[in-house]
Amino acid sequence: MIAKGAVTLLIDDLALKSKATGHSIMLNSDELAAISVGFHSIVLRDFVSQIASAAIIVAWDTTTESHTNEPEWEFLFHCRNAAAHQGRFHFLNNQPRHPASWRGLQIERSLEGRDLFRADPGNAFLGPGDVILLLSDLEEKLKP
C-alpha cells in the first residue's frame, strides 16, 4: 500500500487524529527520519528533556496534599514551574519565598531565565537523572 502512495493500517493507527476535523494528520516520515538521523543528538536531548519535564509536572500535580514549605518541596515547586514554562526559571514577585534546595543544589532568584534542562548539558541546572533522584527522595519523605 505504501508503494501505491496509500497508508497502511499500521501507519494509519499511528496518525495524529484530529477531533476538530475528524481526519488524521499524516506526517512526512521521510522528513522525520532525516531530521532524527541528521540531528539525532539534538532530537534525543530534547526528547529526554521533555520526558523529565513531564515527570516533574506530574509529580507536583499528583502530590498536592503533601506539599510543604520544606526546601525539597520548594525545589520541586520551582522546577515544576520552569518545566511548565518553556523550560526556564521565571520568578514572580518575591520568589523564591522559602529556601528551595536539594542535595546541595539551591534555587535562587539569580537563576531567572536559566534553562532547567534544555541548554547545553554542561550548562543546564539539572540533568534528567536528577529528576529520578529528586522524586525518589521526595517519595521517601511521603512514606509513613
N, C-alpha and C positions, 0 to 999 in steps of 0.2 A: 504494500500500500504506500509505503514511503517513496518507493521508486516512481510511483504514479502521481506523486505530489499530494497524496491524501494522508490523513492522520490515522495511525494505528490506534487500536483501543488502549494499548499500554500508554502511549503518549497522551491520548485524549484524557485518560484518568488523571494525568499529572498537569493538565492545562489549568490555567488560572480562571476559575469560574467567576462570572460576574452576575450578581443578583440583580443589578440595575438593568442589564440588557438581556439577561437570560442566555447569553452566549459565552463562549470561552475565549480567553485572550491567549493566543498562541505566541510563544517566544521563539525567536530565531535561535535554534540550538547551535547552528554553526558559529554565530556571533558569540554566544555564551561560552562555547568551548574555546574559541580563540582567546577571549578575554581571560578565561580561567587558566588556560595554559600559559599565555603570554605574560600575564600579571599574577601568577599563582601566589607569590609571597604576599602581595597586597591584598588579594581576594581572601586568602586564608586568614591573614592577620585581622582584617575587618570582620570576617565571619566569626572568629573566636571572640573578638571584642563585643560583637552583638550578642552572642550567647552569654558571655559573662555579664553584660549589662542587663539582659533579661533575667538572669538568675538573681541579681541584686534587687531588681524591681519587684519580682515575685516574692522574694524572701521578705522584703519590707512590707508589702501589701498583705501577706498572709500571716503576719505576726503582730498585728496592730495591738492586740490585747496585752502583749508582753513588753511593749516599748517603755523604756525608762530614760532618764537623763544620764545614765551611766555612759562613760566615754565610748565604749564599744558600740552601743546602740546609736549614739550621736554620730559616730563614724559611719555606721551603715546608713543613717539618715542622709548624710551629705553625699555619700557615694551613690545612693539611690537617686538623689536629685540630679547629680551630674549625669548619671546613666540615662535618666529620663529627659534630659535637656541637652541633646546633641553631644553627649559625652564630655561635657566641660563643666568645671565647677563654676557656679554662679551663686553668689550670696546676696540675700535681701536684708535690708535694714542693718541690724547689729549682729548678723550671723557670722560665725557660729556663736550662739549664745551660751553654750555649755562646752566644756572640754570634749573634744572629739579625737580619740586616739585608740590605736590598736597595734599591738606588737611593735611598739617603737615608732610607728608612723603617726603623724599628727596632722589634722586638718585645721588649717588656719586661713584667715582672710587673704593672705598673700598668694593662695592658690587660685584666686579669681582668674577665670579664663583658661586655666591649665587643663590639659586633657587627662581624663581618668584612665583611659586605655589607648586610645587611637593614635596617639603621636608615635614618633619613632620609639620603639620599645625601650630603648635606653633612656628615654626622656619621659615616659609615661609615669603617672603616680603609682598605679598598681599594675601588676601582671595578672593575667587571667587565673593563674594558680592561687593567687592571693584570695580570690573570691571563695574558693573551696575552703581554704583555711579559716577565713573570716566567718563564713556560715557555720562551719564546724565548731568554732569557738563559741559562737552565739547559741548554737544548739546545746552545747554543754551547759550553758547558763540556764537554759529552759528546763533541764532535767530536774525533777524534784529531789 
